[in-house]
Amino acid sequence: MTVDRPNRRATIGLLCAGAAAALAPLGGCTGAWLPPPPAPPTRFTLDPAAPAAAPREAATGAPVLVVAMPRAAPGFDSRQMVYQQRPPELQAFAFHEWVDTPAHMLAPLLVRALQGSGAFSAVLQAPSAASGAWRLETELIRLQHDFGSQPSRMRLTLRAVLVDTASRQVIAWREFDEAVPAPTDDPAGGAAAAQQATQRVLAALAAFCAAQPRR
């Protein structure tokens, strides 16, 4: 008498199905063992959201000014909030950052401050289809939270160059530097001090640029 041997494929299929059934309860529990996803970073801006001052009436014959996109020195061209405990080492906070790169955040603030000076018939942000007689080039030299002093302070340094568009000659240039004590020794305190430093630099830059057409 012959005995039928079981089909090999059917046997393998039954074994696989059994293994899957045995592992199914474990699969439902593994999700509980996974760590929770990291919280998104806290983000800050350089704009304190204060109401903008009404622009002054431009003087007759005032030039049109084009504001180029600010550049940033190496180390300050990202969203990272940079701090320093001892020079020349720079570090960045792990869970706090800017909403955009500081140079990009500065661009519209520069335009707004210069429009409010009333020294130019128009202030345009590059790139622009319109051209201007003057062009403002800026570079962010540093924006760092300095913990080397007590209280800690936020330091902002910006270099500005006014250029005659037609001749490519430099009309005037200046470096602006502000150091503002932080209300608290943490990223939030640094951001608040950075906003104040930004407003001071913008006011000084607007006054500097406004004085050039009158010369």
C-alpha positions in Angstrom: 0.0 0.0 0.0 1.3 3.4 -0.9 1.0 6.5 1.3 0.6 9.9 -0.4 3.4 12.3 0.6 2.3 15.8 1.5 2.8 18.5 -1.2 6.0 20.4 -0.4 4.7 23.8 -1.5 1.6 23.3 0.7 3.7 22.4 3.7 5.9 25.5 3.3 2.8 27.7 2.9 1.4 26.3 6.2 4.6 26.9 8.0 4.9 30.5 6.8 1.2 31.2 7.7 1.8 29.8 11.2 4.9 31.9 11.7 3.1 35.1 10.6 0.2 34.4 13.0 2.6 33.8 15.8 4.5 37.1 15.1 1.3 39.2 14.6 0.7 40.0 18.4 4.3 41.1 18.7 4.0 43.5 15.8 1.1 45.2 17.5 3.3 45.9 20.6 6.4 47.1 18.9 4.9 50.5 18.2 4.5 51.1 22.0 8.2 50.4 22.4 9.4 53.0 19.9 10.5 56.4 21.4 8.3 59.4 20.6 9.3 61.6 17.7 11.5 64.6 18.7 9.7 67.8 19.3 10.1 70.5 16.5 12.7 73.1 17.3 11.6 76.5 18.8 12.0 79.2 16.2 12.6 82.9 16.6 12.6 86.0 14.3 14.6 89.2 14.3 11.5 91.3 13.8 9.8 92.3 17.1 6.6 92.9 15.1 6.5 96.5 16.3 4.3 98.8 14.2 6.3 100.4 11.4 6.8 104.2 11.5 5.0 106.2 8.7 7.5 106.9 5.9 8.6 110.5 5.6 8.1 112.4 2.4 11.0 112.0 0.0 13.0 115.1 -0.9 12.8 116.4 -4.4 15.3 114.7 -6.7 16.1 112.0 -4.2 17.8 108.9 -5.7 16.2 105.5 -6.0 17.9 102.9 -3.8 18.1 99.2 -4.5 18.8 97.0 -1.5 20.7 93.9 -2.4 20.2 90.6 -0.6 22.5 90.7 2.5 25.4 88.2 2.5 26.6 86.4 5.6 30.0 85.5 6.8 30.8 81.8 7.2 29.2 80.3 10.3 26.3 82.8 10.2 24.7 81.7 6.9 22.2 79.1 8.3 19.2 79.0 10.6 21.3 77.9 13.6 21.3 80.2 16.6 25.0 80.6 17.3 26.6 81.1 20.7 30.1 81.5 22.1 31.4 80.5 25.5 35.1 81.1 24.7 36.6 82.5 21.6 37.2 81.5 18.9 34.9 78.5 19.3 31.3 78.8 18.0 28.5 76.5 18.9 24.8 76.2 18.0 21.8 75.5 20.1 20.3 72.0 19.4 16.6 72.7 19.9 16.3 76.4 19.0 16.8 78.1 15.6 15.8 81.2 13.6 12.7 81.0 11.3 15.0 81.8 8.4 18.7 82.6 7.9 19.5 86.0 9.6 20.5 87.5 6.2 17.1 86.7 4.7 15.3 88.0 7.7 17.3 91.3 7.5 16.4 92.0 3.8 12.8 93.3 4.3 13.8 95.0 7.6 16.4 97.0 5.8 14.0 98.1 3.1 11.4 99.1 5.7 13.9 101.1 7.7 15.3 102.9 4.6 11.8 103.7 3.3 11.0 105.3 6.7 14.0 107.7 6.4 12.4 109.7 3.6 15.9 110.1 2.0 15.1 108.2 -1.2 12.3 108.5 -3.7 11.9 104.8 -3.7 13.6 101.8 -1.9 13.5 98.5 -3.8 14.5 95.1 -2.8 16.7 93.2 -5.3 16.0 91.4 -7.5 13.8 94.1 -9.0 12.7 94.8 -12.6 13.3 98.5 -11.8 16.7 100.0 -11.5 18.1 102.5 -9.1 20.8 105.2 -9.1 22.3 103.8 -5.8 22.7 100.2 -4.5 23.1 99.1 -0.9 25.3 96.1 -0.3 25.4 94.6 3.2 27.2 91.7 4.9 26.3 90.1 8.2 29.7 89.8 10.0 28.3 88.2 13.2 25.1 87.4 15.1 26.1 85.5 18.2 25.1 85.0 21.8 28.1 85.7 23.9 28.3 83.9 27.2 31.8 85.2 28.0 30.3 88.0 30.1 27.6 88.3 32.8 24.9 89.0 31.9 25.3 87.3 28.5 24.8 89.5 25.5 23.8 89.3 21.8 26.3 90.9 19.4 25.3 92.0 15.9 27.8 93.3 13.4 26.7 94.5 9.9 28.9 96.1 7.2 27.1 98.4 4.7 28.4 99.8 1.4 26.6 102.3 -0.7 27.5 102.0 -4.4 26.8 104.3 -7.4 25.1 102.0 -9.9 26.3 103.7 -13.0 30.0 104.2 -12.1 30.3 101.3 -9.7 32.1 103.6 -7.3 31.7 103.4 -3.6 29.8 106.4 -2.2 30.3 105.5 1.5 30.6 102.5 3.8 30.4 101.8 7.5 30.4 98.9 9.9 27.7 98.8 12.6 28.2 96.9 15.8 25.7 96.5 18.7 26.0 94.4 21.8 22.8 94.1 23.9 22.6 92.4 27.3 20.2 89.4 27.2 17.3 89.5 29.7 17.9 85.7 30.4 20.8 83.4 29.7 19.0 81.2 27.3 18.0 81.1 23.6 14.8 83.1 24.3 16.7 85.8 26.0 19.2 85.9 23.2 16.5 86.2 20.6 15.0 89.2 22.5 18.4 90.9 22.7 18.9 90.2 19.0 15.7 91.9 18.1 16.8 95.0 20.1 20.2 94.9 18.5 18.6 94.7 15.1 16.5 97.7 15.7 19.5 99.7 16.8 21.5 98.8 13.8 18.6 99.5 11.4 18.1 102.9 12.9 21.9 103.8 12.6 22.1 102.4 9.1 19.0 104.4 8.0 20.5 107.6 9.4 23.8 106.9 7.8 22.3 106.2 4.3 19.9 109.2 4.6 22.8 111.6 5.2 24.6 110.6 1.9 22.2 112.3 -0.6 22.4 115.6 1.3 26.2 115.7 0.9 
